[in-house]
Amino acid sequence: MKGSYPHFMLKEIYEQPESLLQTMRGRVLINSQSENKTNALQIKSDVHLGGISQRLSDFKRSSRIIFVACGTSFHSCIAARQVMEELTELPVTIELASDFIDRRTPLFRSDVCVFVSQSGETADTLEALRYAKKCQALTVGVVNVVGSSIARITDCGVHLNAGAEIGVASTKAYTSQIITIVIFALQLSLDSRSKQVRRKEIHDALLALPALVKKTLTDLDEHMKAIAQRLRDNTSILLFGRGYQYATCLEGALKIKELSYIHTEGIHAGELKHGPLALIDENMPVILFASQDACANKVQNALHQLMARGGISNMIIIGTEGDSNLEAFRDKAQLVLVPQTVDCLQCVLSIIPMQLLSYHLTVARGLNVDQPRSLAKSVTVE
Ligand code: F6R
């Protein structure tokens, strides 16, 4: 039921503070770390993923982790890859299910393959899963729909618990997928002494996240509606990001194109000079993701390059509150500021304005928000 919302998509966007809470319930534990008299950090369980806890020794023995997914689910894997690599110190690769199947990539018994899917029924992801089983890799499902094919066939897994997602464009499943993979990384690094300070920073930020998502929704809905009015007649929009925000620009572009039918591209900001810069002139709308993280200086460079090519009148910067580096751009670009959180969760907050923008653009263009043309919620054929 849509309740008081005009569309399922808007309802699902607004459900995110609650869906994230549900994803964390019983998994991200409170008051779990303590200091003893000698000030040494005692390692206690601060996360618990029941669905994979029996297989932890298998994960520890594995030589790499391969994530396999399609569309928005693929983007959630990109968003969480860096923290998975950082905490597990294992090589992590991400595969588009369709390409993975085409290549029949070599897989071994020592590989862990994680299949990420909202519906749990996506044909390409399912076929990739069957292939991984044939190769005797350990298969893990990260799935929203309980009882779905991927949930049943994988060796173990975690449900998103995000609640039913009805709108064809995935929103709350995306943010729940990111935090599920982050919790997964916390679980795999539970007994790593050198990671405890970092783990605690992420653990505490997870607990604070639903309230920040709520604030972002309240602060930015009208702002994004106004920006949508300005952008509604454009034929093309380019989105740039890097580091943890690379996934955000890919996902933001997918949301806008699938709903509003405006051509959009999400481009790694490091690729600017390798081609995309030629597209920039004073008429090209540009959305740039700038966070206060390890990539901040490089993103500033990209910003200057874009500004120098004339992308001024149509520049939108999705930044974080309190970032003094962005003050210089206040007169030159539209600043959209989200609250700051730990680097690896910033993408959960910066996708919210993109979800709102794609929604308002679609409404402004008089299109069908919940059922875009030619698309289905669950892609059960290749
Ligand atoms: C986009 C969208 C799709 C799905 C993709 C995979 O908004 O929803 O890109 O993410 O079809 O679907 P699942 O996650 O069900 O495997």
Residues whose N, C-alpha, C, O or C-beta is under 5 A from the ligand:
A	BS01	F6R	C70 G71 T72 S73 V116 S117 Q118 S119 G120 T122 V168 A169 S170 K377 V379
